[in-house]
Amino acid sequence: MKTAVIGSGGWGTALAMLLLENGNDVTLWSYTEEESRVLRETGENPMLKGVPLPKELKLTTDLGCVAGCGVVVLATPSFAVRSTARQMAPHLTAGTVVVSVSKGIEKETSTTLTEAIHEELGPNYPVVALSGPSHAEEVGRGVPTAVVSASKDQKAAELVQDLFMSPRFRVYASDDVTGVELAAALKNVIALCAGCCDGMGCGDNTKAALMTRGLTEIARLGVAMGGRKETFAGLAGVGDLIVTCTSMHSRNRRCGILIGKGMEPAQAVKEIGAVVEGYYAAANAKALAEKLEVEMPIAAAAYEVLYHGKDPKVVLQELMTRAKKHEIEDSWV
Ligand SMILES: NC(=O)c1ccc[n+]([C@@H]2O[C@H](COP(=O)([O-])OP(=O)(O)OC[C@H]3O[C@@H](n4cnc5c(N)ncnc54)[C@H](O)[C@@H]3O)[C@@H](O)[C@H]2O)c1
């Protein structure tokens, strides 16, 4: 199948290589000429060191590459998803399936990324979210990985499942696109907090508690927004949360470590150098939780640290000394 991957960061490149391996015709689009030149001249992506780019992979900076594609993968940072969808719209062929692989919520509107794509492209383009525990560095090296292809359009979700599925990349299909996207975006907030705990020198107990209670509040918001509870116990939920909170590949966790060690949050984001999606998602989580009246104490605490400079040690003490609760909200009722 003719395909294009829009965005040549680590993730776009790893997915383009998978598509190529599965026998597709693949063009990888870069945002800048410089990015494309580095790929062409060095034969590798700087984010995937030691993984040679196959010669059959076509490189371009022309968004016209989406014309006539069966599937187009959007792999930009979340802040650029809507604008990129808008720019590629005039080149798209009706019926092309658009796959969103970015993990975030739109900053200004708090809409999910597949919704933003739908709004830009209209009803003629089925949209799928592909998500799960999948560091580009590992997918690039062929490490066995499992993800979810989610869409309201079953045919489109299954087409994307078939397209990416390989002995090293297992894809499950799901109809819960809202749950999958919210889980993907919000786990980055918890990963920032997990890094903060590491930076402050907390132990494994603290991190396990944070991940578990973090997942509880992610699911609470996700269900309030129309997602299914089971999705949060799946690959895009707990699966991605585990990988992001424990791996040094996670920029969100690395950023949190710097903050936990005392660096000012905006400086820590700069230090990481690439997009730290959890920084923005924390503001979305706070806004959505307030709007829908959902209790999200960890996300609210993260917001205070990231945007109001509150000391993470103080925030942790406040979380630990909240009023006592039942673990399962409807127990004994
Ligand atoms: N890196 C991973 O392991 C991984 C895994 C799963 C999902 N993701 C998600 O995929 C998305 C991309 O991740 P990445 O690590 O490849 O990111 P990245 O920051 O390296 O950026 C990806 C690419 O987007 C393009 N781009 C940058 N700014 C742009 C703009 N203003 N307009 C249009 N295009 C622009 C560039 O080609 C850039 O290389 C993120 O949302 C991330 O959360 C990443």
Ligand as a Chemical Component Dictionary entry (heavy atoms), coordinates in Angstrom:
data_LIG
# 
_chem_comp.id                   LIG 
_chem_comp.type                 NON-POLYMER 
_chem_comp.pdbx_formal_charge   0 
_chem_comp.three_letter_code    LIG 
# 
loop_
_chem_comp_atom.comp_id 
_chem_comp_atom.atom_id 
_chem_comp_atom.alt_atom_id 
_chem_comp_atom.type_symbol 
_chem_comp_atom.charge 
_chem_comp_atom.model_Cartn_x 
_chem_comp_atom.model_Cartn_y 
_chem_comp_atom.model_Cartn_z 
_chem_comp_atom.pdbx_ordinal 
LIG N1  N1  N 0  9.390  8.979  20.782 1  
LIG C1  C1  C 0  8.639  7.962  21.176 2  
LIG O1  O1  O 0  9.129  6.949  21.665 3  
LIG C2  C2  C 0  7.141  8.021  21.024 4  
LIG C3  C3  C 0  6.401  6.851  21.115 5  
LIG C4  C4  C 0  5.007  6.913  20.982 6  
LIG C5  C5  C 0  4.393  8.138  20.739 7  
LIG N2  N2  N 1  5.153  9.245  20.661 8  
LIG C6  C6  C 0  4.456  10.526 20.392 9  
LIG O2  O2  O 0  4.651  10.826 19.013 10 
LIG C7  C7  C 0  4.778  12.246 18.845 11 
LIG C8  C8  C 0  6.079  12.528 18.113 12 
LIG O3  O3  O 0  7.143  12.030 18.902 13 
LIG P1  P1  P 0  8.671  12.130 18.469 14 
LIG O4  O4  O 0  9.454  11.558 19.591 15 
LIG O5  O5  O -1 8.862  11.510 17.146 16 
LIG O6  O6  O 0  8.749  13.741 18.490 17 
LIG P2  P2  P 0  9.692  14.890 17.952 18 
LIG O7  O7  O 0  9.648  15.972 18.952 19 
LIG O8  O8  O 0  11.002 14.294 17.632 20 
LIG O9  O9  O 0  8.934  15.458 16.659 21 
LIG C9  C9  C 0  8.457  14.720 15.590 22 
LIG C10 C10 C 0  8.574  15.422 14.262 23 
LIG O10 O10 O 0  7.487  16.322 14.056 24 
LIG C11 C11 C 0  7.869  17.283 13.076 25 
LIG N3  N3  N 0  7.563  18.628 13.607 26 
LIG C12 C12 C 0  8.152  19.296 14.636 27 
LIG N4  N4  N 0  7.585  20.501 14.816 28 
LIG C13 C13 C 0  6.616  20.614 13.868 29 
LIG C14 C14 C 0  5.678  21.628 13.536 30 
LIG N5  N5  N 0  5.615  22.767 14.200 31 
LIG N6  N6  N 0  4.828  21.377 12.498 32 
LIG C15 C15 C 0  4.868  20.201 11.822 33 
LIG N7  N7  N 0  5.747  19.219 12.111 34 
LIG C16 C16 C 0  6.594  19.416 13.125 35 
LIG C17 C17 C 0  9.342  17.106 12.814 36 
LIG O11 O11 O 0  9.526  16.374 11.599 37 
LIG C18 C18 C 0  9.808  16.289 14.021 38 
LIG O12 O12 O 0  10.896 15.495 13.750 39 
LIG C19 C19 C 0  4.681  12.865 20.255 40 
LIG O13 O13 O 0  3.367  13.272 20.485 41 
LIG C20 C20 C 0  5.008  11.710 21.182 42 
LIG O14 O14 O 0  4.379  11.802 22.442 43 
LIG C21 C21 C 0  6.509  9.213  20.766 44 
# 
loop_
_chem_comp_bond.comp_id 
_chem_comp_bond.atom_id_1 
_chem_comp_bond.atom_id_2 
_chem_comp_bond.value_order 
_chem_comp_bond.pdbx_ordinal 
LIG N1  C1  SING 1  
LIG C1  O1  DOUB 2  
LIG C1  C2  SING 3  
LIG C2  C3  SING 4  
LIG C2  C21 DOUB 5  
LIG C3  C4  DOUB 6  
LIG C4  C5  SING 7  
LIG C5  N2  DOUB 8  
LIG N2  C6  SING 9  
LIG N2  C21 SING 10 
LIG C6  O2  SING 11 
LIG C6  C20 SING 12 
LIG O2  C7  SING 13 
LIG C7  C8  SING 14 
LIG C7  C19 SING 15 
LIG C8  O3  SING 16 
LIG O3  P1  SING 17 
LIG P1  O4  DOUB 18 
LIG P1  O5  SING 19 
LIG P1  O6  SING 20 
LIG O6  P2  SING 21 
LIG P2  O7  DOUB 22 
LIG P2  O8  SING 23 
LIG P2  O9  SING 24 
LIG O9  C9  SING 25 
LIG C9  C10 SING 26 
LIG C10 O10 SING 27 
LIG C10 C18 SING 28 
LIG O10 C11 SING 29 
LIG C11 N3  SING 30 
LIG C11 C17 SING 31 
LIG N3  C12 SING 32 
LIG N3  C16 SING 33 
LIG C12 N4  DOUB 34 
LIG N4  C13 SING 35 
LIG C13 C14 SING 36 
LIG C13 C16 DOUB 37 
LIG C14 N5  SING 38 
LIG C14 N6  DOUB 39 
LIG N6  C15 SING 40 
LIG C15 N7  DOUB 41 
LIG N7  C16 SING 42 
LIG C17 O11 SING 43 
LIG C17 C18 SING 44 
LIG C18 O12 SING 45 
LIG C19 O13 SING 46 
LIG C19 C20 SING 47 
LIG C20 O14 SING 48 
# 
